[in-house]
Amino acid sequence: MDRLEYIQELQEKSYQHTKKQSIIINNFFSLITIVIISITIILYVSYVVPAQKSKKDREIKRIEQEKFFDKRAKERELSHKLNQKKEDNK
């Protein structure tokens, strides 16, 4: 019986040792996962968000320029019409 108890103790110790290794490996992979997610968030905030903001700003500027050019084209048409009327009156 003594030998069986000794074998059981050894088996329990080996299970405990495996559990400790498993916990260490699990903690290691958890830490790596946290680091990778943190780096991803930092890169997203540093590069993607400003790029989207600048794209939106460029779009707003483009729309403003189109409005200005449309307004300017209408002013030119009106100017040409008025000049044409002056020439017709002479």
Buried (B, 14 or more C-beta within 10 A) or exposed (E): EEEEEEEEEEEEEEEEEEEEEEEEEEEEEEEEEEEEEEEEEEEEEEEEEEEEEEEEEEEEEEEEEEEEEEEEEEEEEEEEEEEEEEEEEE
